[in-house]
Amino acid sequence: MSYYDYNAESVLVHQTEVQSTDPVADKIQKYEEFVNDVLKNDLMYVLEQRDAIYDDIAEYMKLQTYIERVHPIEKRPIRSRVNIGCQYFMQAEVTNTDYIFVDIGLGLRVEYTFKEASVVVKKKIDQLTVKAEKLTDKSCDIKSRIRLINEALAELQGLGREKDSNIAFRDPFNF
């Protein structure tokens, strides 16, 4: 279950095994469980997705570099290692280097000329960059929620008083 499946009431009604007589301690425990069980898992998931997208961007950038720099120079057959599945490689020779196959997603590969492939790869890089930025914003949102809850918990537990005595702290919600 993710953060977005919860609402304020479900956090407060979250079941706990041990009931204490102090309602503040119960709320603190529930919020700590929410942060540790839900928000941190969501954050890890979003960061893993973003890292996978950055890996894809790096692969497309390598392809873009090859298309722009290496191919116009070479008009001769190319020898390469090809993955034939399950990380088994074999030598291959490409005699016609006028076309290139580009992975467009979902396991589909399309044959393009190098000019067409350059345009497609640039668009794919832009699309993946936008996706990565959205995931970065989402991770920042989750991090801010974790920090806000942790600060509220510290204040409830009395740890915020030590912070207030050292630094002039103004509550932004107190007008």
Residue pairs with C-beta under 8 A, 6 or more apart in sequence:
1 38
2 38
2 41
2 42
2 45
3 38
3 39
3 42
3 142
3 145
6 34
6 38
11 30
11 31
11 34
12 27
12 30
14 30
14 33
14 34
16 26
16 29
16 30
16 33
19 26
20 26
20 29
24 156
27 156
28 153
28 156
28 157
31 149
31 152
31 153
32 153
34 149
35 146
35 149
35 150
39 142
39 145
39 146
39 149
40 146
42 142
43 139
43 142
43 143
43 146
46 135
46 138
46 139
46 142
47 135
47 139
49 135
50 132
50 135
50 136
50 139
53 128
53 131
53 132
53 135
54 132
56 128
57 125
57 128
57 129
57 132
60 121
60 124
60 125
60 128
61 125
63 102
63 117
63 121
64 118
64 121
64 122
64 125
67 100
67 114
67 117
67 118
67 121
68 118
71 97
71 100
71 114
72 114
74 97
75 97
76 97
77 93
77 94
77 95
77 97
78 93
78 94
78 97
79 91
79 92
79 93
79 94
80 91
80 92
80 93
80 94
81 89
81 90
81 91
81 92
82 89
82 90
82 91
82 92
83 89
84 90
98 113
98 114
99 111
99 112
99 113
99 114
100 111
100 112
100 113
100 114
100 117
101 109
101 110
101 111
101 112
102 109
102 110
102 112
102 117
102 120
102 121
103 109
104 110
104 120
104 124
110 120
112 120
151 160
154 160
154 163
160 169
163 169
